[in-house]
Amino acid sequence: MRTSRLLSILLLLQSRGRMTARQLADELEGGARTIYRDVESLHAAGIPLYGDAGHHGGYRLLDGFSARESASGS
């Protein structure tokens, strides 16, 4: 389940751009604390994922990053 959720986070951010932990949690039917842990795991694995604080904050992938290219090793 966790691997599926991590991949879902990547795909959501890739397709929608910036999303808050709450938006991700609602989309994945989980809790924001779980999203925080998952984002930390993705970052530790070398995924270029960034979080911005504040009213217009949220998580986003580095511009140009593709989960598909990363998975294929390109």
N, C-alpha and C positions, 0 to 999 in steps of 0.2 A: 504494500500500500504506500509506503513512504517513497519508494523509488518512483512510483506513478505520480505522486503528488509533486515531487521535485521536478519531474519532467513537465507536468502540467503548469507549474509556476513559470518555468522557462518559456514554454509555448505561449502562455498568456501574455507575458511581458514582451515577447517578440512580436506578437500580433497586435497588441493594444497599446504598447508603449508604457508610460508611467502608470503604476497602480499602487494604491496604498495597501498596507497589510490587511486592513479591514475589507477592502474590495476583493483582495485575493482570498481571504478567509471565507467571505460570503460566496464567492464563485466556486470554491472548492468544498464548501459546506464543512468548515472547520473553525478553529479559533485563531485569533490574531497571534497568540503566543506561539502556536505551532508554526505559523508562517515566519515569525522572527527566528525560530530555531532552524527552520528549513533554509531561510535566506543565508544564515550564518554558515550552514553546511555547504551550500552552493558556493559561497565566497571562498571558503576554506579549500574547496576543490578546484579553485582557479577560474571559476566563472566570473567574468567581468560585470558584476552586479553592484549597483550603487544605490544608496538610500539618501534621500534629501529630506531634512526635517522641515517642519513648518506647514502653514496652511495649504500651500501648493506642492507639498512634498510627496514622497512615495518612492517606490523602488523602480529602477529601470536598468536595462542592459546597456552596456557601452555601445555607442553608435557603430553600426557595421557588424556587430556580433551576430552570428547565426548559430542557433542550436543545431541545425542540420549539418553545417560545416564542421562544427566542433565534434559532433558524434562520429563523423566519418574520418576525423583525423586530419582534415585539410586546414 
